[in-house]
Amino acid sequence: MPANPTALSFIGVAKESVVGTFVPAVAYLPVTTFDPQDMTTWLPDVSWRGSMVETYNKVAGPIWSEIKLGGPVYPDTIGYPIMGILGDVVDSGASAPFSHVGSVKNSSTGQPTSHSLNDFDSVDNRGYTGIQWYGLDFKWDGEKFLTWDGDCKGFQSATQTKPAFSNSLIPPLPGWLSAVTINSISALTLVDAEISIKRKGGPIHTADGTQAPYQIFVGEIAVTGKMTLVADATTQLTNYLAGTKIPLDFNFTQGAAAALVQVKFHMSNCNLDLVAPKRGKEYVQYDVTFEAVANTTDAGASGGQSPIKVTLQNAIAAATYI
């Protein structure tokens, strides 16, 4: 049989109303990487049997799925992983552009809404259920796209009916769009930046008569990042040495009226962990690393505290992402 082309692949996504029950795709994530694995834990039988061998058998233990994926940021579909990892979203707007403001969920069990992912790889169509997001890394500079890499976990995959693919016509966001404010002051010196949103947790395995996890559990969140600045002034070095907590904003906006789209990362309370001069180019730079610290200003409808607030504007209606 002939080989099957990667170019025919597509990835679908939908929120679940019942955790672990597959929901056919309602939107599609344009990605350049999608690496899924069904993670079977093999239990080796190494009991002595009078032979000079080590392993006599392997018995299947717990099984779950782990997926790594990513690509350019599209300001509509990126809402699924962003709101999926944060868990709390406040929607507003009667027509496009709708606003979706994401913060850390602190109510009930703190667990975000789970997602189903549909993977058509041009050979097979598989569904992954109970998906929870554990890591999102965003990177950009003035010459490339804003990109993301994600890490999620869910239950064992299963064959599903191939959906009818359709894609959004909204283009990805170039990095040069980034409007930056550091300590509430507009900054034109950003060379490149990264933001990392990570959550603890993972599958909880119990002795309950099934290989599937009892729960794909999500724990605490942390938000860190780094940026390179043209060293035109000593302002950030001064803030670092003084231990000053600062607000930090990265705002990507494109279009107008109903076609307006936005992805905005807002961190009200950032600690500058390190500001170091760098002479690797013809001009001096500052390498800055930071961590967003929890605060009530960035909290959402569920209250408590959050280290980050992410705002999306697009044509996606309320209650779509979670």
C-alpha positions in Angstrom: 0.0 0.0 0.0 1.2 3.6 -0.6 2.4 5.8 2.2 0.1 8.4 3.7 1.0 12.1 3.6 1.4 14.1 6.8 0.0 17.1 5.0 -3.5 15.6 5.2 -3.5 15.5 9.0 -5.7 17.7 11.1 -6.5 18.1 14.8 -10.0 18.8 16.2 -11.0 19.9 19.6 -14.2 20.3 21.7 -15.0 20.8 25.4 -16.6 17.9 27.2 -19.8 18.0 29.2 -18.9 14.6 30.9 -15.2 14.1 31.7 -13.8 11.3 29.5 -16.8 11.1 27.2 -15.7 11.9 23.6 -17.2 14.9 21.9 -16.8 15.3 18.1 -14.6 18.2 17.1 -16.3 21.7 16.9 -13.1 23.5 16.0 -9.7 22.7 14.6 -6.2 23.5 15.9 -3.8 24.4 13.1 -0.5 23.0 14.4 2.9 22.0 13.0 3.6 19.4 15.6 1.3 16.7 17.2 3.0 13.9 19.0 0.6 11.6 20.8 1.5 8.6 22.9 -0.7 6.0 24.7 1.4 5.4 27.8 1.1 1.8 28.9 3.0 0.9 32.1 4.4 -2.5 31.6 4.9 -4.7 34.7 7.8 -7.1 34.2 7.6 -10.6 35.6 11.2 -11.3 36.8 10.5 -14.1 39.3 13.1 -16.9 39.3 12.3 -19.9 37.2 15.5 -21.9 37.0 16.8 -20.2 33.8 19.5 -17.6 33.3 17.1 -15.0 32.1 15.6 -11.8 33.6 12.1 -11.2 32.1 9.6 -14.0 31.6 6.6 -11.8 30.9 5.3 -8.3 30.8 1.8 -7.5 32.0 0.0 -4.4 31.1 -0.5 -1.9 33.9 -2.1 1.5 33.9 -2.6 3.3 30.6 -3.2 7.0 29.7 -2.3 9.4 26.9 0.3 12.2 26.7 0.4 14.7 23.8 2.8 17.4 22.8 1.7 19.8 20.1 2.2 23.3 18.9 2.5 25.8 16.1 1.7 29.5 15.3 -0.8 31.2 17.5 -4.2 31.7 15.9 -6.2 34.2 18.0 -9.4 32.1 17.9 -8.4 28.5 18.4 -5.6 29.2 20.9 -8.5 29.9 23.4 -8.9 26.1 23.9 -5.5 25.5 25.4 -5.2 28.8 27.1 -8.6 28.7 28.8 -8.2 24.9 29.3 -5.0 25.4 31.4 -6.3 28.4 33.4 -9.9 27.1 33.9 -11.8 30.3 34.7 -13.1 32.4 31.8 -15.3 35.5 31.8 -17.1 36.0 28.5 -18.7 39.2 27.3 -20.0 40.8 24.2 -23.3 40.6 22.2 -21.5 40.3 18.8 -18.0 40.0 17.4 -15.5 40.7 18.7 -16.4 38.8 21.8 -14.1 39.0 24.8 -12.8 36.1 26.8 -10.8 36.8 29.9 -9.0 33.8 31.4 -7.7 33.4 35.0 -6.9 30.5 37.3 -9.9 28.6 38.5 -10.1 28.6 42.3 -13.7 27.3 42.9 -15.0 23.8 43.6 -12.2 21.3 43.0 -10.2 23.8 40.9 -10.3 21.4 37.9 -10.7 23.0 34.5 -13.2 21.8 32.0 -11.8 18.8 30.1 -11.4 18.6 26.3 -11.6 16.0 23.6 -9.0 16.0 20.9 -9.5 14.4 17.5 -6.4 13.3 15.6 -6.6 12.4 12.0 -3.2 11.4 10.8 -4.3 10.4 7.2 -4.0 6.7 8.4 -6.3 6.6 11.4 -8.7 8.8 13.2 -8.3 8.7 17.0 -10.0 10.5 19.9 -8.4 11.5 23.1 -10.7 12.2 26.0 -10.5 13.8 29.5 -7.7 16.1 28.2 -6.2 18.4 30.7 -3.5 20.9 29.9 -0.3 20.9 31.9 2.1 23.3 30.0 1.9 26.1 27.4 5.0 27.9 26.2 4.7 31.0 24.1 7.6 32.5 22.1 8.1 35.3 19.7 10.4 38.0 18.4 10.2 40.7 15.8 11.0 38.5 12.9 8.8 35.4 13.4 5.3 34.3 14.4 4.0 34.2 18.0 4.2 30.4 18.5 3.1 28.0 21.2 4.0 24.5 22.4 1.6 22.6 24.6 1.6 19.5 26.8 -1.6 17.7 27.8 -2.7 14.4 29.2 -5.8 12.3 29.0 -7.3 8.9 28.9 -6.4 6.1 26.4 -7.1 6.9 22.8 -9.8 5.1 20.8 -10.8 5.1 17.1 -13.5 7.7 16.3 -15.5 8.6 13.2 -13.5 11.0 11.1 -15.1 14.5 11.2 -15.6 16.8 8.3 -12.7 19.2 8.5 -13.2 23.0 8.3 -10.7 25.7 9.2 -10.8 29.3 10.4 -9.7 31.9 7.9 -8.0 34.0 10.6 -4.2 34.3 10.1 -1.6 33.6 12.8 -0.1 36.5 14.7 3.3 37.9 13.8 5.6 38.7 16.6 6.2 42.3 15.6 2.6 43.0 16.6 3.5 42.8 20.2 2.8 46.0 22.2 4.8 45.8 25.4 4.3 47.7 28.7 6.8 47.2 31.5 5.8 48.8 34.8 2.9 50.5 33.0 5.4 52.2 30.6 5.4 51.5 26.8 8.6 49.7 25.8 9.9 49.6 22.2 13.0 47.7 23.0 11.8 44.1 23.2 13.9 41.8 21.0 12.3 38.5 22.0 10.2 37.0 24.8 8.9 33.8 26.2 6.0 33.0 28.6 5.7 29.6 30.3 2.4 28.5 32.0 2.9 25.2 33.9 0.6 23.1 36.1 1.5 20.2 38.4 -0.4 17.0 38.6 -1.1 14.1 36.3 -3.0 10.8 36.2 -4.2 9.3 39.5 -4.0 5.5 39.3 -6.1 3.5 41.7 -6.8 -0.3 42.1 -10.4 -0.1 40.9 -10.6 -2.9 38.3 -9.6 -0.8 35.3 -6.4 0.2 33.6 -7.7 3.8 33.2 -6.7 6.5 35.7 -9.2 7.4 38.4 -8.7 11.0 37.3 -6.5 13.2 35.2 -5.7 15.6 38.0 -4.6 19.2 37.7 -2.5 20.9 40.4 -1.0 24.3 41.1 0.0 26.7 38.4 3.2 28.7 37.9 3.9 31.4 35.3 7.5 32.3 34.4 9.2 34.0 31.5 12.1 35.7 30.0 12.7 38.6 27.6 15.6 40.3 25.8 15.7 44.1 25.8 17.8 46.6 24.0 19.8 48.1 26.8 18.9 51.8 26.2 18.4 52.6 29.9 19.1 51.0 33.3 15.4 51.1 34.4 14.9 47.3 34.6 18.2 46.7 36.2 17.3 49.3 38.8 13.9 47.6 39.4 15.7 44.3 39.8 18.2 45.5 42.2 15.5 47.2 44.3 13.3 44.1 44.3 10.5 46.1 42.8 7.4 44.1 41.7 6.1 45.4 38.4 3.2 44.8 36.0 4.0 43.4 32.6 1.8 43.3 29.5 2.3 41.7 26.1 -0.5 42.6 23.7 -1.2 41.4 20.2 -4.0 43.1 18.4 -5.0 43.0 14.7 -8.0 44.0 12.6 -10.9 46.3 13.4 -14.6 46.2 14.2 -16.1 42.7 14.0 -12.8 41.4 12.5 -10.7 42.6 15.5 -8.7 39.9 17.2 -6.5 40.1 20.3 -4.3 37.9 22.5 -3.1 39.8 25.6 -1.0 38.4 28.4 -1.3 40.6 31.6 0.6 40.0 34.8 0.0 42.5 37.5 2.7 41.4 39.9 6.0 40.3 38.3 9.2 39.6 40.2 12.3 40.2 38.1 14.4 37.2 39.0 17.5 38.3 37.1 18.5 41.2 34.8 21.9 40.7 33.3 23.8 42.7 30.7 24.7 40.8 27.5 27.3 41.8 24.9 26.7 39.1 22.3 25.7 41.5 19.6 26.9 44.8 18.3 24.7 46.5 20.8 24.2 45.8 24.5 21.1 43.9 25.7 19.5 43.0 29.0 18.5 39.4 29.5 15.5 39.4 31.9 13.9 36.5 33.6 10.7 36.9 35.6 8.0 35.1 37.5 4.4 36.3 37.7 3.3 36.2 41.4 -0.3 35.5 42.4 -2.5 38.5 43.1 -6.2 39.3 43.4 -6.2 41.8 40.5 -5.7 39.0 38.0 -8.3 36.7 39.6 -11.4 35.8 37.7 -15.0 35.0 38.5 -14.0 32.1 40.8 -12.1 34.5 43.2 -8.9 33.7 45.0 -5.7 34.7 43.3 -4.1 34.3 39.9 -0.6 35.1 38.5 -1.9 36.0 35.0 -4.9 37.2 33.1 -5.2 36.4 29.4 -7.6 38.3 27.3 -8.8 37.1 23.9 -11.0 39.0 21.4 -12.4 37.2 18.4 -15.6 36.0 16.8 -15.9 32.9 19.1 -19.2 33.0 21.1 -19.4 32.8 24.9 -19.2 29.4 26.7 -17.3 27.8 23.8 -13.9 27.1 25.3 -14.9 25.8 28.7 
